[in-house]
Amino acid sequence: MPTTTTESTTTRKLKEQVKSQASDISALRGRISQLVDEIRMLQTDIGRFKERVADDIKLIVEKIDK
């Protein structure tokens, strides 16, 4: 009989741990998704910035050449 009680306690603790880990994993997945979105936005912003800097430098060079 004590074995069953020990198994029950162990099983209960393991189930609680699995539930807790599932919650943690869910939160981490949400955060990863947010970070992926932010990275995409940053990549877009950096691309625009590069284009604008290139356009500005082109204008400066054209003015210097005149």
PDB file of N, CA, C and O in Angstrom, chain B, residues numbered from 101:
ATOM      1  N   MET B 101       0.805  -1.211   0.000  1.00  0.00           N
ATOM      2  CA  MET B 101       0.000   0.000   0.000  1.00  0.00           C
ATOM      3  C   MET B 101       0.848   1.277   0.000  1.00  0.00           C
ATOM      4  O   MET B 101       0.509   2.213  -0.724  1.00  0.00           O
ATOM      5  N   PRO B 102       1.935   1.358   0.778  1.00  0.00           N
ATOM      6  CA  PRO B 102       2.745   2.573   0.760  1.00  0.00           C
ATOM      7  C   PRO B 102       3.296   2.887  -0.636  1.00  0.00           C
ATOM      8  O   PRO B 102       3.483   4.054  -0.981  1.00  0.00           O
ATOM      9  N   THR B 103       3.551   1.863  -1.427  1.00  0.00           N
ATOM     10  CA  THR B 103       4.057   2.086  -2.774  1.00  0.00           C
ATOM     11  C   THR B 103       3.044   2.872  -3.600  1.00  0.00           C
ATOM     12  O   THR B 103       3.430   3.783  -4.333  1.00  0.00           O
ATOM     13  N   THR B 104       1.794   2.552  -3.501  1.00  0.00           N
ATOM     14  CA  THR B 104       0.745   3.237  -4.235  1.00  0.00           C
ATOM     15  C   THR B 104       0.659   4.698  -3.824  1.00  0.00           C
ATOM     16  O   THR B 104       0.504   5.578  -4.671  1.00  0.00           O
ATOM     17  N   THR B 105       0.761   4.956  -2.521  1.00  0.00           N
ATOM     18  CA  THR B 105       0.723   6.329  -2.034  1.00  0.00           C
ATOM     19  C   THR B 105       1.915   7.111  -2.571  1.00  0.00           C
ATOM     20  O   THR B 105       1.771   8.255  -3.000  1.00  0.00           O
ATOM     21  N   THR B 106       3.084   6.496  -2.548  1.00  0.00           N
ATOM     22  CA  THR B 106       4.284   7.152  -3.060  1.00  0.00           C
ATOM     23  C   THR B 106       4.146   7.399  -4.563  1.00  0.00           C
ATOM     24  O   THR B 106       4.510   8.464  -5.060  1.00  0.00           O
ATOM     25  N   GLU B 107       3.624   6.420  -5.271  1.00  0.00           N
ATOM     26  CA  GLU B 107       3.428   6.585  -6.705  1.00  0.00           C
ATOM     27  C   GLU B 107       2.404   7.688  -6.984  1.00  0.00           C
ATOM     28  O   GLU B 107       2.563   8.477  -7.915  1.00  0.00           O
ATOM     29  N   SER B 108       1.365   7.729  -6.173  1.00  0.00           N
ATOM     30  CA  SER B 108       0.343   8.761  -6.331  1.00  0.00           C
ATOM     31  C   SER B 108       0.938  10.150  -6.122  1.00  0.00           C
ATOM     32  O   SER B 108       0.687  11.067  -6.904  1.00  0.00           O
ATOM     33  N   THR B 109       1.716  10.293  -5.076  1.00  0.00           N
ATOM     34  CA  THR B 109       2.343  11.579  -4.771  1.00  0.00           C
ATOM     35  C   THR B 109       3.305  11.966  -5.891  1.00  0.00           C
ATOM     36  O   THR B 109       3.325  13.113  -6.337  1.00  0.00           O
ATOM     37  N   THR B 110       4.089  11.012  -6.330  1.00  0.00           N
ATOM     38  CA  THR B 110       5.045  11.278  -7.407  1.00  0.00           C
ATOM     39  C   THR B 110       4.310  11.642  -8.693  1.00  0.00           C
ATOM     40  O   THR B 110       4.690  12.586  -9.386  1.00  0.00           O
ATOM     41  N   THR B 111       3.277  10.903  -9.002  1.00  0.00           N
ATOM     42  CA  THR B 111       2.494  11.177 -10.205  1.00  0.00           C
ATOM     43  C   THR B 111       1.857  12.554 -10.141  1.00  0.00           C
ATOM     44  O   THR B 111       1.870  13.294 -11.124  1.00  0.00           O
ATOM     45  N   ARG B 112       1.307  12.897  -9.003  1.00  0.00           N
ATOM     46  CA  ARG B 112       0.687  14.207  -8.819  1.00  0.00           C
ATOM     47  C   ARG B 112       1.714  15.322  -9.016  1.00  0.00           C
ATOM     48  O   ARG B 112       1.448  16.315  -9.694  1.00  0.00           O
ATOM     49  N   LYS B 113       2.887  15.143  -8.415  1.00  0.00           N
ATOM     50  CA  LYS B 113       3.936  16.159  -8.551  1.00  0.00           C
ATOM     51  C   LYS B 113       4.389  16.285 -10.002  1.00  0.00           C
ATOM     52  O   LYS B 113       4.621  17.389 -10.495  1.00  0.00           O
ATOM     53  N   LEU B 114       4.512  15.159 -10.674  1.00  0.00           N
ATOM     54  CA  LEU B 114       4.930  15.200 -12.073  1.00  0.00           C
ATOM     55  C   LEU B 114       3.875  15.876 -12.951  1.00  0.00           C
ATOM     56  O   LEU B 114       4.215  16.623 -13.868  1.00  0.00           O
ATOM     57  N   LYS B 115       2.604  15.617 -12.673  1.00  0.00           N
ATOM     58  CA  LYS B 115       1.530  16.258 -13.428  1.00  0.00           C
ATOM     59  C   LYS B 115       1.546  17.769 -13.205  1.00  0.00           C
ATOM     60  O   LYS B 115       1.355  18.539 -14.147  1.00  0.00           O
ATOM     61  N   GLU B 116       1.772  18.191 -11.971  1.00  0.00           N
ATOM     62  CA  GLU B 116       1.863  19.620 -11.672  1.00  0.00           C
ATOM     63  C   GLU B 116       3.045  20.250 -12.401  1.00  0.00           C
ATOM     64  O   GLU B 116       2.952  21.358 -12.929  1.00  0.00           O
ATOM     65  N   GLN B 117       4.150  19.525 -12.417  1.00  0.00           N
ATOM     66  CA  GLN B 117       5.343  20.037 -13.089  1.00  0.00           C
ATOM     67  C   GLN B 117       5.102  20.153 -14.598  1.00  0.00           C
ATOM     68  O   GLN B 117       5.504  21.140 -15.213  1.00  0.00           O
ATOM     69  N   VAL B 118       4.457  19.164 -15.189  1.00  0.00           N
ATOM     70  CA  VAL B 118       4.157  19.199 -16.616  1.00  0.00           C
ATOM     71  C   VAL B 118       3.228  20.372 -16.932  1.00  0.00           C
ATOM     72  O   VAL B 118       3.420  21.066 -17.931  1.00  0.00           O
ATOM     73  N   LYS B 119       2.229  20.591 -16.088  1.00  0.00           N
ATOM     74  CA  LYS B 119       1.299  21.699 -16.293  1.00  0.00           C
ATOM     75  C   LYS B 119       2.039  23.038 -16.214  1.00  0.00           C
ATOM     76  O   LYS B 119       1.804  23.936 -17.022  1.00  0.00           O
ATOM     77  N   SER B 120       2.927  23.155 -15.239  1.00  0.00           N
ATOM     78  CA  SER B 120       3.709  24.378 -15.073  1.00  0.00           C
ATOM     79  C   SER B 120       4.624  24.600 -16.278  1.00  0.00           C
ATOM     80  O   SER B 120       4.747  25.720 -16.775  1.00  0.00           O
ATOM     81  N   GLN B 121       5.253  23.541 -16.735  1.00  0.00           N
ATOM     82  CA  GLN B 121       6.143  23.656 -17.884  1.00  0.00           C
ATOM     83  C   GLN B 121       5.367  24.014 -19.147  1.00  0.00           C
ATOM     84  O   GLN B 121       5.857  24.781 -19.976  1.00  0.00           O
ATOM     85  N   ALA B 122       4.176  23.473 -19.301  1.00  0.00           N
ATOM     86  CA  ALA B 122       3.346  23.795 -20.461  1.00  0.00           C
ATOM     87  C   ALA B 122       3.006  25.282 -20.463  1.00  0.00           C
ATOM     88  O   ALA B 122       3.009  25.927 -21.511  1.00  0.00           O
ATOM     89  N   SER B 123       2.716  25.811 -19.298  1.00  0.00           N
ATOM     90  CA  SER B 123       2.412  27.238 -19.185  1.00  0.00           C
ATOM     91  C   SER B 123       3.643  28.079 -19.534  1.00  0.00           C
ATOM     92  O   SER B 123       3.543  29.074 -20.252  1.00  0.00           O
ATOM     93  N   ASP B 124       4.793  27.671 -19.022  1.00  0.00           N
ATOM     94  CA  ASP B 124       6.039  28.388 -19.316  1.00  0.00           C
ATOM     95  C   ASP B 124       6.360  28.342 -20.812  1.00  0.00           C
ATOM     96  O   ASP B 124       6.765  29.346 -21.397  1.00  0.00           O
ATOM     97  N   ILE B 125       6.178  27.180 -21.419  1.00  0.00           N
ATOM     98  CA  ILE B 125       6.455  27.031 -22.843  1.00  0.00           C
ATOM     99  C   ILE B 125       5.523  27.916 -23.657  1.00  0.00           C
ATOM    100  O   ILE B 125       5.943  28.534 -24.636  1.00  0.00           O
ATOM    101  N   SER B 126       4.275  27.977 -23.258  1.00  0.00           N
ATOM    102  CA  SER B 126       3.308  28.823 -23.959  1.00  0.00           C
ATOM    103  C   SER B 126       3.727  30.286 -23.888  1.00  0.00           C
ATOM    104  O   SER B 126       3.676  30.998 -24.891  1.00  0.00           O
ATOM    105  N   ALA B 127       4.135  30.730 -22.721  1.00  0.00           N
ATOM    106  CA  ALA B 127       4.576  32.120 -22.553  1.00  0.00           C
ATOM    107  C   ALA B 127       5.822  32.390 -23.402  1.00  0.00           C
ATOM    108  O   ALA B 127       5.934  33.447 -24.022  1.00  0.00           O
ATOM    109  N   LEU B 128       6.741  31.451 -23.428  1.00  0.00           N
ATOM    110  CA  LEU B 128       7.965  31.619 -24.216  1.00  0.00           C
ATOM    111  C   LEU B 128       7.657  31.661 -25.710  1.00  0.00           C
ATOM    112  O   LEU B 128       8.265  32.439 -26.446  1.00  0.00           O
ATOM    113  N   ARG B 129       6.728  30.839 -26.160  1.00  0.00           N
ATOM    114  CA  ARG B 129       6.346  30.862 -27.574  1.00  0.00           C
ATOM    115  C   ARG B 129       5.756  32.220 -27.946  1.00  0.00           C
ATOM    116  O   ARG B 129       6.054  32.763 -29.010  1.00  0.00           O
ATOM    117  N   GLY B 130       4.929  32.758 -27.074  1.00  0.00           N
ATOM    118  CA  GLY B 130       4.362  34.078 -27.328  1.00  0.00           C
ATOM    119  C   GLY B 130       5.437  35.141 -27.420  1.00  0.00           C
ATOM    120  O   GLY B 130       5.395  36.002 -28.299  1.00  0.00           O
ATOM    121  N   ARG B 131       6.392  35.082 -26.522  1.00  0.00           N
ATOM    122  CA  ARG B 131       7.479  36.067 -26.518  1.00  0.00           C
ATOM    123  C   ARG B 131       8.349  35.923 -27.757  1.00  0.00           C
ATOM    124  O   ARG B 131       8.766  36.925 -28.339  1.00  0.00           O
ATOM    125  N   ILE B 132       8.628  34.692 -28.166  1.00  0.00           N
ATOM    126  CA  ILE B 132       9.426  34.455 -29.368  1.00  0.00           C
ATOM    127  C   ILE B 132       8.705  35.032 -30.582  1.00  0.00           C
ATOM    128  O   ILE B 132       9.329  35.636 -31.455  1.00  0.00           O
ATOM    129  N   SER B 133       7.412  34.847 -30.631  1.00  0.00           N
ATOM    130  CA  SER B 133       6.618  35.386 -31.734  1.00  0.00           C
ATOM    131  C   SER B 133       6.726  36.912 -31.780  1.00  0.00           C
ATOM    132  O   SER B 133       6.879  37.492 -32.855  1.00  0.00           O
ATOM    133  N   GLN B 134       6.646  37.552 -30.627  1.00  0.00           N
ATOM    134  CA  GLN B 134       6.788  39.006 -30.565  1.00  0.00           C
ATOM    135  C   GLN B 134       8.174  39.440 -31.045  1.00  0.00           C
ATOM    136  O   GLN B 134       8.305  40.414 -31.786  1.00  0.00           O
ATOM    137  N   LEU B 135       9.195  38.716 -30.622  1.00  0.00           N
ATOM    138  CA  LEU B 135      10.557  39.071 -31.019  1.00  0.00           C
ATOM    139  C   LEU B 135      10.766  38.901 -32.524  1.00  0.00           C
ATOM    140  O   LEU B 135      11.454  39.704 -33.154  1.00  0.00           O
ATOM    141  N   VAL B 136      10.175  37.861 -33.091  1.00  0.00           N
ATOM    142  CA  VAL B 136      10.271  37.650 -34.538  1.00  0.00           C
ATOM    143  C   VAL B 136       9.631  38.820 -35.274  1.00  0.00           C
ATOM    144  O   VAL B 136      10.185  39.328 -36.249  1.00  0.00           O
ATOM    145  N   ASP B 137       8.465  39.244 -34.803  1.00  0.00           N
ATOM    146  CA  ASP B 137       7.788  40.391 -35.420  1.00  0.00           C
ATOM    147  C   ASP B 137       8.643  41.650 -35.319  1.00  0.00           C
ATOM    148  O   ASP B 137       8.756  42.409 -36.281  1.00  0.00           O
ATOM    149  N   GLU B 138       9.241  41.868 -34.160  1.00  0.00           N
ATOM    150  CA  GLU B 138      10.081  43.051 -33.973  1.00  0.00           C
ATOM    151  C   GLU B 138      11.313  43.006 -34.875  1.00  0.00           C
ATOM    152  O   GLU B 138      11.734  44.034 -35.404  1.00  0.00           O
ATOM    153  N   ILE B 139      11.883  41.830 -35.048  1.00  0.00           N
ATOM    154  CA  ILE B 139      13.053  41.692 -35.922  1.00  0.00           C
ATOM    155  C   ILE B 139      12.672  42.020 -37.357  1.00  0.00           C
ATOM    156  O   ILE B 139      13.417  42.700 -38.062  1.00  0.00           O
ATOM    157  N   ARG B 140      11.519  41.539 -37.788  1.00  0.00           N
ATOM    158  CA  ARG B 140      11.069  41.841 -39.157  1.00  0.00           C
ATOM    159  C   ARG B 140      10.876  43.341 -39.342  1.00  0.00           C
ATOM    160  O   ARG B 140      11.257  43.897 -40.372  1.00  0.00           O
ATOM    161  N   MET B 141      10.288  43.992 -38.352  1.00  0.00           N
ATOM    162  CA  MET B 141      10.092  45.438 -38.437  1.00  0.00           C
ATOM    163  C   MET B 141      11.439  46.161 -38.493  1.00  0.00           C
ATOM    164  O   MET B 141      11.610  47.101 -39.269  1.00  0.00           O
ATOM    165  N   LEU B 142      12.388  45.724 -37.674  1.00  0.00           N
ATOM    166  CA  LEU B 142      13.719  46.333 -37.677  1.00  0.00           C
ATOM    167  C   LEU B 142      14.410  46.145 -39.027  1.00  0.00           C
ATOM    168  O   LEU B 142      15.060  47.061 -39.530  1.00  0.00           O
ATOM    169  N   GLN B 143      14.267  44.960 -39.606  1.00  0.00           N
ATOM    170  CA  GLN B 143      14.879  44.715 -40.908  1.00  0.00           C
ATOM    171  C   GLN B 143      14.289  45.651 -41.964  1.00  0.00           C
ATOM    172  O   GLN B 143      15.011  46.189 -42.803  1.00  0.00           O
ATOM    173  N   THR B 144      12.984  45.837 -41.913  1.00  0.00           N
ATOM    174  CA  THR B 144      12.329  46.746 -42.853  1.00  0.00           C
ATOM    175  C   THR B 144      12.816  48.177 -42.642  1.00  0.00           C
ATOM    176  O   THR B 144      13.129  48.879 -43.603  1.00  0.00           O
ATOM    177  N   ASP B 145      12.878  48.602 -41.393  1.00  0.00           N
ATOM    178  CA  ASP B 145      13.339  49.957 -41.072  1.00  0.00           C
ATOM    179  C   ASP B 145      14.783  50.175 -41.514  1.00  0.00           C
ATOM    180  O   ASP B 145      15.123  51.232 -42.045  1.00  0.00           O
ATOM    181  N   ILE B 146      15.618  49.188 -41.297  1.00  0.00           N
ATOM    182  CA  ILE B 146      17.029  49.311 -41.691  1.00  0.00           C
ATOM    183  C   ILE B 146      17.139  49.389 -43.211  1.00  0.00           C
ATOM    184  O   ILE B 146      17.944  50.157 -43.738  1.00  0.00           O
ATOM    185  N   GLY B 147      16.334  48.601 -43.915  1.00  0.00           N
ATOM    186  CA  GLY B 147      16.333  48.661 -45.376  1.00  0.00           C
ATOM    187  C   GLY B 147      15.946  50.038 -45.879  1.00  0.00           C
ATOM    188  O   GLY B 147      16.583  50.570 -46.788  1.00  0.00           O
ATOM    189  N   ARG B 148      14.908  50.619 -45.296  1.00  0.00           N
ATOM    190  CA  ARG B 148      14.482  51.976 -45.677  1.00  0.00           C
ATOM    191  C   ARG B 148      15.573  53.000 -45.357  1.00  0.00           C
ATOM    192  O   ARG B 148      15.856  53.897 -46.151  1.00  0.00           O
ATOM    193  N   PHE B 149      16.174  52.846 -44.183  1.00  0.00           N
ATOM    194  CA  PHE B 149      17.237  53.762 -43.775  1.00  0.00           C
ATOM    195  C   PHE B 149      18.391  53.721 -44.771  1.00  0.00           C
ATOM    196  O   PHE B 149      18.912  54.765 -45.165  1.00  0.00           O
ATOM    197  N   LYS B 150      18.791  52.521 -45.176  1.00  0.00           N
ATOM    198  CA  LYS B 150      19.886  52.383 -46.137  1.00  0.00           C
ATOM    199  C   LYS B 150      19.544  53.067 -47.455  1.00  0.00           C
ATOM    200  O   LYS B 150      20.377  53.758 -48.042  1.00  0.00           O
ATOM    201  N   GLU B 151      18.303  52.868 -47.914  1.00  0.00           N
ATOM    202  CA  GLU B 151      17.879  53.502 -49.165  1.00  0.00           C
ATOM    203  C   GLU B 151      17.927  55.018 -49.054  1.00  0.00           C
ATOM    204  O   GLU B 151      18.395  55.697 -49.967  1.00  0.00           O
ATOM    205  N   ARG B 152      17.449  55.541 -47.950  1.00  0.00           N
ATOM    206  CA  ARG B 152      17.425  57.003 -47.767  1.00  0.00           C
ATOM    207  C   ARG B 152      18.836  57.575 -47.666  1.00  0.00           C
ATOM    208  O   ARG B 152      19.123  58.638 -48.216  1.00  0.00           O
ATOM    209  N   VAL B 153      19.709  56.866 -46.965  1.00  0.00           N
ATOM    210  CA  VAL B 153      21.094  57.336 -46.855  1.00  0.00           C
ATOM    211  C   VAL B 153      21.750  57.312 -48.230  1.00  0.00           C
ATOM    212  O   VAL B 153      22.461  58.247 -48.601  1.00  0.00           O
ATOM    213  N   ALA B 154      21.513  56.246 -48.981  1.00  0.00           N
ATOM    214  CA  ALA B 154      22.085  56.156 -50.329  1.00  0.00           C
ATOM    215  C   ALA B 154      21.574  57.294 -51.206  1.00  0.00           C
ATOM    216  O   ALA B 154      22.347  57.893 -51.953  1.00  0.00           O
ATOM    217  N   ASP B 155      20.278  57.597 -51.123  1.00  0.00           N
ATOM    218  CA  ASP B 155      19.715  58.713 -51.901  1.00  0.00           C
ATOM    219  C   ASP B 155      20.342  60.040 -51.494  1.00  0.00           C
ATOM    220  O   ASP B 155      20.667  60.869 -52.344  1.00  0.00           O
ATOM    221  N   ASP B 156      20.510  60.237 -50.183  1.00  0.00           N
ATOM    222  CA  ASP B 156      21.115  61.483 -49.691  1.00  0.00           C
ATOM    223  C   ASP B 156      22.554  61.620 -50.172  1.00  0.00           C
ATOM    224  O   ASP B 156      22.969  62.699 -50.595  1.00  0.00           O
ATOM    225  N   ILE B 157      23.305  60.547 -50.110  1.00  0.00           N
ATOM    226  CA  ILE B 157      24.706  60.594 -50.543  1.00  0.00           C
ATOM    227  C   ILE B 157      24.773  60.859 -52.045  1.00  0.00           C
ATOM    228  O   ILE B 157      25.633  61.604 -52.514  1.00  0.00           O
ATOM    229  N   LYS B 158      23.869  60.249 -52.786  1.00  0.00           N
ATOM    230  CA  LYS B 158      23.815  60.478 -54.234  1.00  0.00           C
ATOM    231  C   LYS B 158      23.562  61.961 -54.537  1.00  0.00           C
ATOM    232  O   LYS B 158      24.198  62.542 -55.416  1.00  0.00           O
ATOM    233  N   LEU B 159      22.622  62.564 -53.795  1.00  0.00           N
ATOM    234  CA  LEU B 159      22.351  63.991 -53.984  1.00  0.00           C
ATOM    235  C   LEU B 159      23.576  64.840 -53.645  1.00  0.00           C
ATOM    236  O   LEU B 159      23.893  65.789 -54.362  1.00  0.00           O
ATOM    237  N   ILE B 160      24.247  64.508 -52.580  1.00  0.00           N
ATOM    238  CA  ILE B 160      25.433  65.255 -52.165  1.00  0.00           C
ATOM    239  C   ILE B 160      26.521  65.151 -53.239  1.00  0.00           C
ATOM    240  O   ILE B 160      27.137  66.152 -53.604  1.00  0.00           O
ATOM    241  N   VAL B 161      26.746  63.956 -53.730  1.00  0.00           N
ATOM    242  CA  VAL B 161      27.778  63.760 -54.762  1.00  0.00           C
ATOM    243  C   VAL B 161      27.397  64.530 -56.017  1.00  0.00           C
ATOM    244  O   VAL B 161      28.265  65.142 -56.640  1.00  0.00           O
ATOM    245  N   GLU B 162      26.132  64.519 -56.405  1.00  0.00           N
ATOM    246  CA  GLU B 162      25.692  65.255 -57.590  1.00  0.00           C
ATOM    247  C   GLU B 162      25.914  66.755 -57.421  1.00  0.00           C
ATOM    248  O   GLU B 162      26.319  67.430 -58.367  1.00  0.00           O
ATOM    249  N   LYS B 163      25.654  67.281 -56.229  1.00  0.00           N
ATOM    250  CA  LYS B 163      25.856  68.709 -55.973  1.00  0.00           C
ATOM    251  C   LYS B 163      27.324  69.065 -55.985  1.00  0.00           C
ATOM    252  O   LYS B 163      27.705  70.139 -56.451  1.00  0.00           O
ATOM    253  N   ILE B 164      28.151  68.167 -55.473  1.00  0.00           N
ATOM    254  CA  ILE B 164      29.602  68.423 -55.464  1.00  0.00           C
ATOM    255  C   ILE B 164      30.141  68.423 -56.881  1.00  0.00           C
ATOM    256  O   ILE B 164      31.017  69.221 -57.213  1.00  0.00           O
ATOM    257  N   ASP B 165      29.620  67.527 -57.725  1.00  0.00           N
ATOM    258  CA  ASP B 165      30.098  67.417 -59.116  1.00  0.00           C
ATOM    259  C   ASP B 165      29.686  68.614 -59.963  1.00  0.00           C
ATOM    260  O   ASP B 165      30.307  68.853 -60.999  1.00  0.00           O
ATOM    261  N   LYS B 166      28.673  69.375 -59.573  1.00  0.00           N
ATOM    262  CA  LYS B 166      28.221  70.526 -60.372  1.00  0.00           C
ATOM    263  C   LYS B 166      29.132  71.680 -60.263  1.00  0.00           C
ATOM    264  O   LYS B 166      28.887  72.719 -60.875  1.00  0.00           O
TER     265      LYS B 166
END
